[in-house]
């Protein structure tokens, strides 16, 4: 019995990982505006300040793009 539970737990974990990947992919494609990033709990206060300075008001960005803007700013590449 112990072995079956372990196998079932492994199957469940793989299934959960696949679902998490699917949800993550959906979030990667979602675009947000500058105001939405300002309210997001995902970013620290400093990161929100950086985004407020570098993002354009009329544009939308994915989370990945926002994170790239933060990294560019931190590395001194912001224009």
HTML snippet that shows the backbone in 3Dmol.js (N, CA, C, O; Angstrom):
<script src="https://3Dmol.org/build/3Dmol-min.js"></script>
<div id="view" style="width:600px;height:400px;position:relative"></div>
<script>
const pdb = `
ATOM      1  N   UNK A   1       0.814  -1.206   0.000  1.00  0.00           N
ATOM      2  CA  UNK A   1       0.000   0.000   0.000  1.00  0.00           C
ATOM      3  C   UNK A   1       0.856   1.267   0.000  1.00  0.00           C
ATOM      4  O   UNK A   1       0.536   2.249  -0.670  1.00  0.00           O
ATOM      5  N   UNK A   2       1.939   1.226   0.758  1.00  0.00           N
ATOM      6  CA  UNK A   2       2.765   2.420   0.858  1.00  0.00           C
ATOM      7  C   UNK A   2       3.303   2.851  -0.510  1.00  0.00           C
ATOM      8  O   UNK A   2       3.350   4.044  -0.811  1.00  0.00           O
ATOM      9  N   UNK A   3       3.704   1.895  -1.326  1.00  0.00           N
ATOM     10  CA  UNK A   3       4.226   2.199  -2.651  1.00  0.00           C
ATOM     11  C   UNK A   3       3.173   2.804  -3.571  1.00  0.00           C
ATOM     12  O   UNK A   3       3.486   3.678  -4.379  1.00  0.00           O
ATOM     13  N   UNK A   4       1.943   2.352  -3.457  1.00  0.00           N
ATOM     14  CA  UNK A   4       0.875   2.880  -4.301  1.00  0.00           C
ATOM     15  C   UNK A   4       0.617   4.342  -3.970  1.00  0.00           C
ATOM     16  O   UNK A   4       0.442   5.162  -4.872  1.00  0.00           O
ATOM     17  N   UNK A   5       0.591   4.671  -2.695  1.00  0.00           N
ATOM     18  CA  UNK A   5       0.372   6.057  -2.295  1.00  0.00           C
ATOM     19  C   UNK A   5       1.463   6.972  -2.833  1.00  0.00           C
ATOM     20  O   UNK A   5       1.192   8.095  -3.259  1.00  0.00           O
ATOM     21  N   UNK A   6       2.701   6.479  -2.810  1.00  0.00           N
ATOM     22  CA  UNK A   6       3.812   7.257  -3.339  1.00  0.00           C
ATOM     23  C   UNK A   6       3.680   7.489  -4.836  1.00  0.00           C
ATOM     24  O   UNK A   6       3.943   8.585  -5.333  1.00  0.00           O
ATOM     25  N   UNK A   7       3.267   6.440  -5.553  1.00  0.00           N
ATOM     26  CA  UNK A   7       3.076   6.572  -6.997  1.00  0.00           C
ATOM     27  C   UNK A   7       1.938   7.534  -7.298  1.00  0.00           C
ATOM     28  O   UNK A   7       2.023   8.340  -8.224  1.00  0.00           O
ATOM     29  N   UNK A   8       0.882   7.445  -6.516  1.00  0.00           N
ATOM     30  CA  UNK A   8      -0.255   8.342  -6.713  1.00  0.00           C
ATOM     31  C   UNK A   8       0.148   9.780  -6.423  1.00  0.00           C
ATOM     32  O   UNK A   8      -0.250  10.699  -7.139  1.00  0.00           O
ATOM     33  N   UNK A   9       0.932   9.971  -5.380  1.00  0.00           N
ATOM     34  CA  UNK A   9       1.392  11.313  -5.036  1.00  0.00           C
ATOM     35  C   UNK A   9       2.261  11.879  -6.162  1.00  0.00           C
ATOM     36  O   UNK A   9       2.168  13.065  -6.480  1.00  0.00           O
ATOM     37  N   UNK A  10       3.103  11.039  -6.763  1.00  0.00           N
ATOM     38  CA  UNK A  10       3.947  11.513  -7.858  1.00  0.00           C
ATOM     39  C   UNK A  10       3.095  11.896  -9.066  1.00  0.00           C
ATOM     40  O   UNK A  10       3.364  12.905  -9.719  1.00  0.00           O
ATOM     41  N   UNK A  11       2.076  11.103  -9.365  1.00  0.00           N
ATOM     42  CA  UNK A  11       1.180  11.415 -10.481  1.00  0.00           C
ATOM     43  C   UNK A  11       0.468  12.736 -10.222  1.00  0.00           C
ATOM     44  O   UNK A  11       0.366  13.583 -11.109  1.00  0.00           O
ATOM     45  N   UNK A  12      -0.016  12.899  -9.011  1.00  0.00           N
ATOM     46  CA  UNK A  12      -0.732  14.113  -8.654  1.00  0.00           C
ATOM     47  C   UNK A  12       0.185  15.325  -8.772  1.00  0.00           C
ATOM     48  O   UNK A  12      -0.240  16.372  -9.261  1.00  0.00           O
ATOM     49  N   UNK A  13       1.433  15.199  -8.333  1.00  0.00           N
ATOM     50  CA  UNK A  13       2.376  16.307  -8.419  1.00  0.00           C
ATOM     51  C   UNK A  13       2.641  16.680  -9.874  1.00  0.00           C
ATOM     52  O   UNK A  13       2.673  17.864 -10.208  1.00  0.00           O
ATOM     53  N   UNK A  14       2.829  15.695 -10.740  1.00  0.00           N
ATOM     54  CA  UNK A  14       3.069  15.986 -12.155  1.00  0.00           C
ATOM     55  C   UNK A  14       1.860  16.671 -12.776  1.00  0.00           C
ATOM     56  O   UNK A  14       2.003  17.597 -13.575  1.00  0.00           O
ATOM     57  N   UNK A  15       0.679  16.215 -12.406  1.00  0.00           N
ATOM     58  CA  UNK A  15      -0.547  16.824 -12.919  1.00  0.00           C
ATOM     59  C   UNK A  15      -0.647  18.269 -12.438  1.00  0.00           C
ATOM     60  O   UNK A  15      -1.012  19.158 -13.208  1.00  0.00           O
ATOM     61  N   UNK A  16      -0.325  18.502 -11.174  1.00  0.00           N
ATOM     62  CA  UNK A  16      -0.369  19.857 -10.622  1.00  0.00           C
ATOM     63  C   UNK A  16       0.669  20.739 -11.307  1.00  0.00           C
ATOM     64  O   UNK A  16       0.394  21.904 -11.596  1.00  0.00           O
ATOM     65  N   UNK A  17       1.861  20.198 -11.572  1.00  0.00           N
ATOM     66  CA  UNK A  17       2.903  20.973 -12.250  1.00  0.00           C
ATOM     67  C   UNK A  17       2.450  21.382 -13.643  1.00  0.00           C
ATOM     68  O   UNK A  17       2.705  22.504 -14.080  1.00  0.00           O
ATOM     69  N   UNK A  18       1.774  20.468 -14.344  1.00  0.00           N
ATOM     70  CA  UNK A  18       1.298  20.780 -15.689  1.00  0.00           C
ATOM     71  C   UNK A  18       0.242  21.869 -15.638  1.00  0.00           C
ATOM     72  O   UNK A  18       0.234  22.766 -16.481  1.00  0.00           O
ATOM     73  N   UNK A  19      -0.653  21.799 -14.652  1.00  0.00           N
ATOM     74  CA  UNK A  19      -1.681  22.832 -14.516  1.00  0.00           C
ATOM     75  C   UNK A  19      -1.049  24.170 -14.169  1.00  0.00           C
ATOM     76  O   UNK A  19      -1.449  25.201 -14.708  1.00  0.00           O
ATOM     77  N   UNK A  20      -0.066  24.166 -13.276  1.00  0.00           N
ATOM     78  CA  UNK A  20       0.633  25.406 -12.926  1.00  0.00           C
ATOM     79  C   UNK A  20       1.316  25.997 -14.148  1.00  0.00           C
ATOM     80  O   UNK A  20       1.322  27.215 -14.327  1.00  0.00           O
ATOM     81  N   UNK A  21       1.889  25.149 -14.988  1.00  0.00           N
ATOM     82  CA  UNK A  21       2.552  25.625 -16.200  1.00  0.00           C
ATOM     83  C   UNK A  21       1.530  26.273 -17.133  1.00  0.00           C
ATOM     84  O   UNK A  21       1.800  27.324 -17.715  1.00  0.00           O
ATOM     85  N   UNK A  22       0.354  25.650 -17.278  1.00  0.00           N
ATOM     86  CA  UNK A  22      -0.686  26.198 -18.144  1.00  0.00           C
ATOM     87  C   UNK A  22      -1.160  27.557 -17.626  1.00  0.00           C
ATOM     88  O   UNK A  22      -1.335  28.489 -18.410  1.00  0.00           O
ATOM     89  N   UNK A  23      -1.364  27.673 -16.330  1.00  0.00           N
ATOM     90  CA  UNK A  23      -1.793  28.945 -15.737  1.00  0.00           C
ATOM     91  C   UNK A  23      -0.705  29.990 -15.929  1.00  0.00           C
ATOM     92  O   UNK A  23      -0.990  31.144 -16.250  1.00  0.00           O
ATOM     93  N   UNK A  24       0.550  29.579 -15.729  1.00  0.00           N
ATOM     94  CA  UNK A  24       1.681  30.491 -15.891  1.00  0.00           C
ATOM     95  C   UNK A  24       1.761  30.996 -17.336  1.00  0.00           C
ATOM     96  O   UNK A  24       2.038  32.173 -17.568  1.00  0.00           O
ATOM     97  N   UNK A  25       1.523  30.117 -18.295  1.00  0.00           N
ATOM     98  CA  UNK A  25       1.539  30.517 -19.701  1.00  0.00           C
ATOM     99  C   UNK A  25       0.446  31.542 -19.980  1.00  0.00           C
ATOM    100  O   UNK A  25       0.676  32.501 -20.716  1.00  0.00           O
ATOM    101  N   UNK A  26      -0.737  31.354 -19.404  1.00  0.00           N
ATOM    102  CA  UNK A  26      -1.823  32.310 -19.594  1.00  0.00           C
ATOM    103  C   UNK A  26      -1.429  33.669 -19.029  1.00  0.00           C
ATOM    104  O   UNK A  26      -1.702  34.701 -19.641  1.00  0.00           O
ATOM    105  N   UNK A  27      -0.787  33.672 -17.863  1.00  0.00           N
ATOM    106  CA  UNK A  27      -0.377  34.927 -17.240  1.00  0.00           C
ATOM    107  C   UNK A  27       0.744  35.605 -18.024  1.00  0.00           C
ATOM    108  O   UNK A  27       0.851  36.831 -18.022  1.00  0.00           O
ATOM    109  N   UNK A  28       1.575  34.815 -18.690  1.00  0.00           N
ATOM    110  CA  UNK A  28       2.656  35.392 -19.486  1.00  0.00           C
ATOM    111  C   UNK A  28       2.112  36.194 -20.652  1.00  0.00           C
ATOM    112  O   UNK A  28       2.745  37.152 -21.095  1.00  0.00           O
ATOM    113  N   UNK A  29       0.947  35.813 -21.155  1.00  0.00           N
ATOM    114  CA  UNK A  29       0.364  36.493 -22.301  1.00  0.00           C
ATOM    115  C   UNK A  29      -0.515  37.671 -21.906  1.00  0.00           C
ATOM    116  O   UNK A  29      -0.829  38.511 -22.749  1.00  0.00           O
ATOM    117  N   UNK A  30      -0.915  37.750 -20.651  1.00  0.00           N
ATOM    118  CA  UNK A  30      -1.788  38.821 -20.201  1.00  0.00           C
ATOM    119  C   UNK A  30      -1.013  40.127 -20.168  1.00  0.00           C
ATOM    120  O   UNK A  30       0.134  40.173 -19.724  1.00  0.00           O
ATOM    121  N   UNK A  31      -1.652  41.180 -20.640  1.00  0.00           N
ATOM    122  CA  UNK A  31      -1.004  42.492 -20.693  1.00  0.00           C
ATOM    123  C   UNK A  31      -1.671  43.426 -19.690  1.00  0.00           C
ATOM    124  O   UNK A  31      -2.888  43.398 -19.509  1.00  0.00           O
ATOM    125  N   UNK A  32      -0.857  44.249 -19.045  1.00  0.00           N
ATOM    126  CA  UNK A  32      -1.321  45.163 -18.013  1.00  0.00           C
ATOM    127  C   UNK A  32      -0.861  46.576 -18.334  1.00  0.00           C
ATOM    128  O   UNK A  32       0.150  46.768 -19.009  1.00  0.00           O
ATOM    129  N   UNK A  33      -1.601  47.559 -17.852  1.00  0.00           N
ATOM    130  CA  UNK A  33      -1.183  48.945 -18.057  1.00  0.00           C
ATOM    131  C   UNK A  33      -0.388  49.435 -16.845  1.00  0.00           C
ATOM    132  O   UNK A  33      -0.253  48.731 -15.845  1.00  0.00           O
ATOM    133  N   UNK A  34       0.119  50.625 -16.958  1.00  0.00           N
ATOM    134  CA  UNK A  34       0.969  51.213 -15.922  1.00  0.00           C
ATOM    135  C   UNK A  34       0.257  51.285 -14.568  1.00  0.00           C
ATOM    136  O   UNK A  34       0.859  50.986 -13.537  1.00  0.00           O
ATOM    137  N   UNK A  35      -1.010  51.676 -14.566  1.00  0.00           N
ATOM    138  CA  UNK A  35      -1.770  51.791 -13.313  1.00  0.00           C
ATOM    139  C   UNK A  35      -1.954  50.434 -12.642  1.00  0.00           C
ATOM    140  O   UNK A  35      -1.923  50.340 -11.415  1.00  0.00           O
ATOM    141  N   UNK A  36      -2.144  49.398 -13.429  1.00  0.00           N
ATOM    142  CA  UNK A  36      -2.313  48.065 -12.851  1.00  0.00           C
ATOM    143  C   UNK A  36      -1.031  47.588 -12.189  1.00  0.00           C
ATOM    144  O   UNK A  36      -1.084  46.936 -11.146  1.00  0.00           O
ATOM    145  N   UNK A  37       0.109  47.896 -12.769  1.00  0.00           N
ATOM    146  CA  UNK A  37       1.379  47.530 -12.135  1.00  0.00           C
ATOM    147  C   UNK A  37       1.571  48.292 -10.829  1.00  0.00           C
ATOM    148  O   UNK A  37       2.157  47.759  -9.887  1.00  0.00           O
ATOM    149  N   UNK A  38       1.096  49.511 -10.761  1.00  0.00           N
ATOM    150  CA  UNK A  38       1.227  50.319  -9.543  1.00  0.00           C
ATOM    151  C   UNK A  38       0.447  49.700  -8.384  1.00  0.00           C
ATOM    152  O   UNK A  38       0.812  49.884  -7.223  1.00  0.00           O
ATOM    153  N   UNK A  39      -0.619  48.971  -8.691  1.00  0.00           N
ATOM    154  CA  UNK A  39      -1.453  48.340  -7.660  1.00  0.00           C
ATOM    155  C   UNK A  39      -1.074  46.888  -7.383  1.00  0.00           C
ATOM    156  O   UNK A  39      -1.572  46.297  -6.424  1.00  0.00           O
ATOM    157  N   UNK A  40      -0.217  46.313  -8.191  1.00  0.00           N
ATOM    158  CA  UNK A  40       0.116  44.892  -8.096  1.00  0.00           C
ATOM    159  C   UNK A  40       0.875  44.575  -6.813  1.00  0.00           C
ATOM    160  O   UNK A  40       1.767  45.320  -6.405  1.00  0.00           O
ATOM    161  N   UNK A  41       0.517  43.480  -6.193  1.00  0.00           N
ATOM    162  CA  UNK A  41       1.219  43.022  -4.990  1.00  0.00           C
ATOM    163  C   UNK A  41       2.480  42.244  -5.334  1.00  0.00           C
ATOM    164  O   UNK A  41       3.282  41.920  -4.459  1.00  0.00           O
ATOM    165  N   UNK A  42       2.641  41.954  -6.594  1.00  0.00           N
ATOM    166  CA  UNK A  42       3.778  41.167  -7.057  1.00  0.00           C
ATOM    167  C   UNK A  42       5.102  41.918  -6.921  1.00  0.00           C
ATOM    168  O   UNK A  42       6.151  41.300  -6.742  1.00  0.00           O
ATOM    169  N   UNK A  43       5.055  43.236  -7.003  1.00  0.00           N
ATOM    170  CA  UNK A  43       6.268  44.043  -7.006  1.00  0.00           C
ATOM    171  C   UNK A  43       6.453  44.787  -5.693  1.00  0.00           C
ATOM    172  O   UNK A  43       5.488  45.143  -5.017  1.00  0.00           O
ATOM    173  N   UNK A  44       7.723  45.014  -5.349  1.00  0.00           N
ATOM    174  CA  UNK A  44       8.044  45.807  -4.156  1.00  0.00           C
ATOM    175  C   UNK A  44       7.772  47.282  -4.447  1.00  0.00           C
ATOM    176  O   UNK A  44       7.530  47.661  -5.593  1.00  0.00           O
ATOM    177  N   UNK A  45       7.813  48.096  -3.421  1.00  0.00           N
ATOM    178  CA  UNK A  45       7.592  49.537  -3.581  1.00  0.00           C
ATOM    179  C   UNK A  45       8.623  50.150  -4.537  1.00  0.00           C
ATOM    180  O   UNK A  45       8.282  50.978  -5.382  1.00  0.00           O
ATOM    181  N   UNK A  46       9.878  49.737  -4.395  1.00  0.00           N
ATOM    182  CA  UNK A  46      10.938  50.255  -5.256  1.00  0.00           C
ATOM    183  C   UNK A  46      10.698  49.846  -6.706  1.00  0.00           C
ATOM    184  O   UNK A  46      10.855  50.658  -7.618  1.00  0.00           O
ATOM    185  N   UNK A  47      10.317  48.585  -6.919  1.00  0.00           N
ATOM    186  CA  UNK A  47      10.047  48.118  -8.279  1.00  0.00           C
ATOM    187  C   UNK A  47       8.868  48.871  -8.890  1.00  0.00           C
ATOM    188  O   UNK A  47       8.885  49.192 -10.078  1.00  0.00           O
ATOM    189  N   UNK A  48       7.854  49.150  -8.089  1.00  0.00           N
ATOM    190  CA  UNK A  48       6.703  49.924  -8.576  1.00  0.00           C
ATOM    191  C   UNK A  48       7.132  51.339  -8.957  1.00  0.00           C
ATOM    192  O   UNK A  48       6.659  51.889  -9.951  1.00  0.00           O
ATOM    193  N   UNK A  49       8.021  51.920  -8.172  1.00  0.00           N
ATOM    194  CA  UNK A  49       8.530  53.259  -8.487  1.00  0.00           C
ATOM    195  C   UNK A  49       9.303  53.250  -9.809  1.00  0.00           C
ATOM    196  O   UNK A  49       9.178  54.172 -10.616  1.00  0.00           O
ATOM    197  N   UNK A  50      10.096  52.209 -10.019  1.00  0.00           N
ATOM    198  CA  UNK A  50      10.838  52.085 -11.271  1.00  0.00           C
ATOM    199  C   UNK A  50       9.872  51.966 -12.444  1.00  0.00           C
ATOM    200  O   UNK A  50      10.035  52.641 -13.461  1.00  0.00           O
ATOM    201  N   UNK A  51       8.867  51.108 -12.299  1.00  0.00           N
ATOM    202  CA  UNK A  51       7.891  50.939 -13.376  1.00  0.00           C
ATOM    203  C   UNK A  51       7.144  52.235 -13.650  1.00  0.00           C
ATOM    204  O   UNK A  51       6.862  52.556 -14.804  1.00  0.00           O
ATOM    205  N   UNK A  52       6.822  52.977 -12.605  1.00  0.00           N
ATOM    206  CA  UNK A  52       6.135  54.259 -12.784  1.00  0.00           C
ATOM    207  C   UNK A  52       6.990  55.225 -13.582  1.00  0.00           C
ATOM    208  O   UNK A  52       6.468  56.051 -14.331  1.00  0.00           O
ATOM    209  N   UNK A  53       8.298  55.125 -13.426  1.00  0.00           N
ATOM    210  CA  UNK A  53       9.205  56.030 -14.125  1.00  0.00           C
ATOM    211  C   UNK A  53       9.466  55.608 -15.571  1.00  0.00           C
ATOM    212  O   UNK A  53       9.652  56.463 -16.436  1.00  0.00           O
ATOM    213  N   UNK A  54       9.481  54.306 -15.844  1.00  0.00           N
ATOM    214  CA  UNK A  54       9.918  53.860 -17.178  1.00  0.00           C
ATOM    215  C   UNK A  54       8.791  53.424 -18.110  1.00  0.00           C
ATOM    216  O   UNK A  54       8.969  53.445 -19.328  1.00  0.00           O
ATOM    217  N   UNK A  55       7.642  53.030 -17.575  1.00  0.00           N
ATOM    218  CA  UNK A  55       6.558  52.575 -18.450  1.00  0.00           C
ATOM    219  C   UNK A  55       5.784  53.750 -19.025  1.00  0.00           C
ATOM    220  O   UNK A  55       5.647  54.789 -18.379  1.00  0.00           O
ATOM    221  N   UNK A  56       5.289  53.584 -20.222  1.00  0.00           N
ATOM    222  CA  UNK A  56       4.491  54.611 -20.877  1.00  0.00           C
ATOM    223  C   UNK A  56       3.024  54.447 -20.502  1.00  0.00           C
ATOM    224  O   UNK A  56       2.531  53.325 -20.386  1.00  0.00           O
ATOM    225  N   UNK A  57       2.342  55.537 -20.317  1.00  0.00           N
ATOM    226  CA  UNK A  57       0.947  55.551 -19.864  1.00  0.00           C
ATOM    227  C   UNK A  57       0.018  54.821 -20.828  1.00  0.00           C
ATOM    228  O   UNK A  57      -0.873  54.093 -20.392  1.00  0.00           O
ATOM    229  N   UNK A  58       0.212  55.002 -22.118  1.00  0.00           N
ATOM    230  CA  UNK A  58      -0.721  54.472 -23.110  1.00  0.00           C
ATOM    231  C   UNK A  58      -0.395  53.049 -23.564  1.00  0.00           C
ATOM    232  O   UNK A  58      -1.147  52.478 -24.354  1.00  0.00           O
ATOM    233  N   UNK A  59       0.691  52.468 -23.093  1.00  0.00           N
ATOM    234  CA  UNK A  59       1.111  51.132 -23.499  1.00  0.00           C
ATOM    235  C   UNK A  59       0.671  50.074 -22.494  1.00  0.00           C
ATOM    236  O   UNK A  59       0.349  50.384 -21.347  1.00  0.00           O
ATOM    237  N   UNK A  60       0.662  48.808 -22.945  1.00  0.00           N
ATOM    238  CA  UNK A  60       0.432  47.679 -22.046  1.00  0.00           C
ATOM    239  C   UNK A  60       1.649  46.765 -22.112  1.00  0.00           C
ATOM    240  O   UNK A  60       2.367  46.741 -23.112  1.00  0.00           O
ATOM    241  N   UNK A  61       1.874  46.014 -21.037  1.00  0.00           N
ATOM    242  CA  UNK A  61       3.067  45.200 -20.910  1.00  0.00           C
ATOM    243  C   UNK A  61       2.722  43.865 -20.264  1.00  0.00           C
ATOM    244  O   UNK A  61       1.791  43.784 -19.462  1.00  0.00           O
ATOM    245  N   UNK A  62       3.470  42.812 -20.610  1.00  0.00           N
ATOM    246  CA  UNK A  62       3.346  41.534 -19.918  1.00  0.00           C
ATOM    247  C   UNK A  62       4.184  41.610 -18.634  1.00  0.00           C
ATOM    248  O   UNK A  62       4.982  42.532 -18.463  1.00  0.00           O
ATOM    249  N   UNK A  63       4.001  40.655 -17.755  1.00  0.00           N
ATOM    250  CA  UNK A  63       4.818  40.623 -16.532  1.00  0.00           C
ATOM    251  C   UNK A  63       6.293  40.488 -16.887  1.00  0.00           C
ATOM    252  O   UNK A  63       7.150  41.124 -16.274  1.00  0.00           O
ATOM    253  N   UNK A  64       6.575  39.668 -17.867  1.00  0.00           N
ATOM    254  CA  UNK A  64       7.972  39.467 -18.282  1.00  0.00           C
ATOM    255  C   UNK A  64       8.573  40.779 -18.784  1.00  0.00           C
ATOM    256  O   UNK A  64       9.708  41.109 -18.441  1.00  0.00           O
ATOM    257  N   UNK A  65       7.824  41.525 -19.588  1.00  0.00           N
ATOM    258  CA  UNK A  65       8.313  42.813 -20.093  1.00  0.00           C
ATOM    259  C   UNK A  65       8.553  43.794 -18.950  1.00  0.00           C
ATOM    260  O   UNK A  65       9.551  44.515 -18.947  1.00  0.00           O
ATOM    261  N   UNK A  66       7.646  43.822 -17.987  1.00  0.00           N
ATOM    262  CA  UNK A  66       7.816  44.717 -16.835  1.00  0.00           C
ATOM    263  C   UNK A  66       9.070  44.347 -16.055  1.00  0.00           C
ATOM    264  O   UNK A  66       9.828  45.223 -15.638  1.00  0.00           O
ATOM    265  N   UNK A  67       9.286  43.049 -15.857  1.00  0.00           N
ATOM    266  CA  UNK A  67      10.473  42.604 -15.136  1.00  0.00           C
ATOM    267  C   UNK A  67      11.746  42.959 -15.906  1.00  0.00           C
ATOM    268  O   UNK A  67      12.770  43.287 -15.306  1.00  0.00           O
ATOM    269  N   UNK A  68      11.676  42.892 -17.229  1.00  0.00           N
ATOM    270  CA  UNK A  68      12.824  43.274 -18.046  1.00  0.00           C
ATOM    271  C   UNK A  68      13.116  44.770 -17.911  1.00  0.00           C
ATOM    272  O   UNK A  68      14.279  45.171 -17.848  1.00  0.00           O
ATOM    273  N   UNK A  69      12.075  45.589 -17.866  1.00  0.00           N
ATOM    274  CA  UNK A  69      12.266  47.037 -17.682  1.00  0.00           C
ATOM    275  C   UNK A  69      12.924  47.321 -16.330  1.00  0.00           C
ATOM    276  O   UNK A  69      13.796  48.184 -16.227  1.00  0.00           O
ATOM    277  N   UNK A  70      12.501  46.595 -15.302  1.00  0.00           N
ATOM    278  CA  UNK A  70      13.106  46.765 -13.974  1.00  0.00           C
ATOM    279  C   UNK A  70      14.587  46.405 -14.028  1.00  0.00           C
ATOM    280  O   UNK A  70      15.427  47.149 -13.521  1.00  0.00           O
ATOM    281  N   UNK A  71      14.914  45.257 -14.646  1.00  0.00           N
ATOM    282  CA  UNK A  71      16.310  44.822 -14.742  1.00  0.00           C
ATOM    283  C   UNK A  71      17.153  45.821 -15.530  1.00  0.00           C
ATOM    284  O   UNK A  71      18.277  46.137 -15.139  1.00  0.00           O
ATOM    285  N   UNK A  72      16.608  46.314 -16.638  1.00  0.00           N
ATOM    286  CA  UNK A  72      17.347  47.288 -17.431  1.00  0.00           C
ATOM    287  C   UNK A  72      17.625  48.550 -16.633  1.00  0.00           C
ATOM    288  O   UNK A  72      18.717  49.112 -16.714  1.00  0.00           O
ATOM    289  N   UNK A  73      16.642  48.996 -15.864  1.00  0.00           N
ATOM    290  CA  UNK A  73      16.825  50.185 -15.037  1.00  0.00           C
ATOM    291  C   UNK A  73      17.901  49.936 -13.981  1.00  0.00           C
ATOM    292  O   UNK A  73      18.779  50.770 -13.762  1.00  0.00           O
ATOM    293  N   UNK A  74      17.817  48.783 -13.338  1.00  0.00           N
ATOM    294  CA  UNK A  74      18.801  48.450 -12.285  1.00  0.00           C
ATOM    295  C   UNK A  74      20.209  48.319 -12.837  1.00  0.00           C
ATOM    296  O   UNK A  74      21.185  48.585 -12.135  1.00  0.00           O
ATOM    297  N   UNK A  75      20.316  47.913 -14.090  1.00  0.00           N
ATOM    298  CA  UNK A  75      21.626  47.760 -14.720  1.00  0.00           C
ATOM    299  C   UNK A  75      22.094  49.055 -15.391  1.00  0.00           C
ATOM    300  O   UNK A  75      23.152  49.088 -16.020  1.00  0.00           O
ATOM    301  N   UNK A  76      21.301  50.117 -15.252  1.00  0.00           N
ATOM    302  CA  UNK A  76      21.683  51.401 -15.812  1.00  0.00           C
ATOM    303  C   UNK A  76      21.441  51.521 -17.305  1.00  0.00           C
ATOM    304  O   UNK A  76      22.015  52.392 -17.958  1.00  0.00           O
ATOM    305  N   UNK A  77      20.583  50.640 -17.861  1.00  0.00           N
ATOM    306  CA  UNK A  77      20.332  50.644 -19.293  1.00  0.00           C
ATOM    307  C   UNK A  77      19.100  51.442 -19.666  1.00  0.00           C
ATOM    308  O   UNK A  77      18.806  51.586 -20.853  1.00  0.00           O
ATOM    309  N   UNK A  78      18.375  51.959 -18.704  1.00  0.00           N
ATOM    310  CA  UNK A  78      17.133  52.687 -18.995  1.00  0.00           C
ATOM    311  C   UNK A  78      17.430  53.978 -19.740  1.00  0.00           C
ATOM    312  O   UNK A  78      18.470  54.607 -19.541  1.00  0.00           O
ATOM    313  N   UNK A  79      16.500  54.358 -20.596  1.00  0.00           N
ATOM    314  CA  UNK A  79      16.698  55.587 -21.371  1.00  0.00           C
ATOM    315  C   UNK A  79      15.703  56.622 -20.972  1.00  0.00           C
ATOM    316  O   UNK A  79      15.711  57.727 -21.514  1.00  0.00           O
TER     317      UNK A  79
END
`;
const viewer = $3Dmol.createViewer("view");
viewer.addModel(pdb, "pdb");
viewer.setStyle({}, {cartoon: {color: "spectrum"}});
viewer.zoomTo();
viewer.render();
</script>
